[in-house]
Amino acid sequence: MPSIDDGTLHLSDYKGRVLLVVNTASFCGFTPQYKALEALYASKQAAGLTVLGVPSQDFNQEMDSNGKVKAFCKATFNVTFPMAGISHVTGDHALPFYRWVKATQDGWRPRWNFYKVLIGRDGKIIDTYSSLTTPDSSRLQKAIEKALKA
């Protein structure tokens, strides 16, 4: 994946970790989820969880540059978890990660911002979640705890 810092994020760098991948946007009603995502990352990082934000303009609610997104996330929510560069998460130009999820999960794709994909330490998809499943929801928290213990 492209990095928000203009480099490349290699998902292989997270091998053996639990990964929560979230497509994000700066101007969405769900944008306050950044706060809970950062809290989740801060509290579970040492146990093996990585949150990965993937800003996307696919739903017309993102800024026009990686620099602006990064500055917004840092200033507004003090985001410290890794962030991809602005990317497509749906359609023919979706990142390979999202094409893989779609191919292995019966056509699943983000239908809005802040959809989530939980990946286990073994690199397999545990579950997918819509925007309505917040980072601090008991459903997602239980799945993360179980994945961290595996």
N, C-alpha and C positions, 0 to 999 in steps of 0.2 A: 504494500500500500504506500502511496505517497505520504510523507510526513508533513505535518503542519509547519515544520521547520525547513521545508524544501529538500529534505533527504528522503530516505526510504525507511519505512517500518517493515521489518521482516517478522512475520508471525512466528517463524521458527524460533525467534529469540524468546518466545513465551512458552516453549515446549516444557511440559511438566507442570504448568501453572493452570489454574482455572481462569478462563477468560470470559468477560462480559463485554460484548461488542454492542455499541449503541449508536444508531444513526441520529445525529443531533442537528439542531438549527437554533440560531440566535433569536429569531423573532416568532416564536411559537408559543402557544398557551402552555405547552409542556416544558418550556425552557427552564423553569425553576427546578426541574428534576436534576439539573447540573449540581445543585447543592447536595442532594441526597446521594448522587453518584460519587461526588468527591468524599463525602462522609463514609460511604461504603468502602471506597478505595483506601482511605486513610486507616480505617479500622481493620481491614482484612488483607491488606497488602503483604504484611509480614507472614500471614498464614498461607499465602500462595495465590491470592486473587489479583488479577490485573483487570482494570476497567479500560476499555479502549473506545474513545469517542471518534465517530466518523461524521464530520460535518457534511451536509448535503444540501444542494439547492434544488433537488428533485421536486420538492413541494413548495418552492418559491418563498422560503422563509429564512434564507441564510444570507450573510454578508457577501460582499463581492471579492474578498481576498483572504488568504490564510492569515496574514498579519492582523487584519481587523478581527477575525474570529478569535485568534489566540489572545489578543489584547482584551477583548470583551470577556472571554472566559476567565482570564486571570483576574481582571479588575472586579468583575461582578460576583464570581463564585470561587475565586482562588483555586481554580482547577490546576491540579498537579499531575493527573493521570495522563498517559500518552494520548495524543490526538493525531489522527490522520489529516491529510490535507483535504480540502473540499473535494468530494468525490460523488460519483453516481452510485446509488444503491439499488436502483431499479432499472429495468429496460436493458436494451442491447449493450449499453456502455457501462453497465454496473461493474463494480470491482469484481475481480475473480472470486473473492471471498463470498460476496452476495450471490453470485451465479452458482457457486458450490452449495450454499445453503438452499437455494431454490431447487436445485437438482436433487438434493438428498432429503428434502422435507416437503414433498408433495406440492411443489410450486410456491412455497411460502416466500413472501417478499414483504419488505416494509410497505405498509399502506399509508403511513404517515411518519412524522418525526418521532424519535424516541422509542422506536421498536428495538427490542433487545434479543440477542442470541447468546445463550450460555453454553460455553464449550468446556468439557471436562479436561482433566489432566492428560487423558489419553488422546486428546485431539478430536473427540467425537462430540457431536451436538447433543446436549442434554435436553434443552427445551428452547422454545421461542416465546416471546412475550410482546404484547401490544403496548402502545403508549400508556394505556390505562393501568398497566401493572407498574407501579412505582418502584424505584430502587429499594425503598424501605418496606415494601409489602411483605406480609408473612409468607406468601407463596414463593416469591423470589428469594427471600432470606433463607427459607428452609432448603431450597434447592442448592443455593450456594454453600451453605453449611455442610450438606451431604456431599457435595462435590469436593469440598476442601478436605473432608475426612477420607475420601477414596484414595 
